[in-house]
Amino acid sequence: MCRWRQVCFVFQKCGCAIQQPDEEVLCDSPNCKFSPFHPKSCQLPACRKTCTQQRGYPQQHTVTVNAVCPNHGG
């Protein structure tokens, strides 16, 4: 199932957190309408019955960095 990846960098030396832009993570399932492997021939209304119509929960990652953020000269 396709989903979004959300990454946040937390800088220990200044306490700042910088959220990165969401990244789309694509799956290889032909039954996911967001997948690059979803066949173009799969059309409504059948697609709604056979294929995933929503993305999965986002992957959320927090990366702790032992440094000062770029905004504070890091």
Order of alpha helices (4+ residues) and beta strands (2+ residues): beta-beta-beta-alpha-beta
